[in-house]
Amino acid sequence: MLIIVAAVIKEKQVLIDHFGAVWMATLGLNVATMLVGFLSAKLLRLSLPQSITISIESGIQNGTLALVIVTTLLENSLMSITPAIYSLLMFGTGGFMIAYFGKRDEAST
């Protein structure tokens, strides 16, 4: 989380300038990654809570990893735009999944 905050603060104006160009692709990638995680877990016959957990973890871990690679190994701040936006959006999709399925789970107990 600290890596994401640092990248957003450092490249705030660049992110604002390029957000419109990449938000849809990064959101699509995030949702697709979460869907693959969920379907893989279901294919392995895991329970619904386990499948949801794997789905969220699959979608959330990629943003930070990409930021670390771009900022440390490649040392190219311009390339940090897409992973930074992905990282911002992933908390929204992950939060939605937690809120939606968490309420469903509470209702069933």
Beta strands, then each sheet from edge to edge (+ up, - down):
end
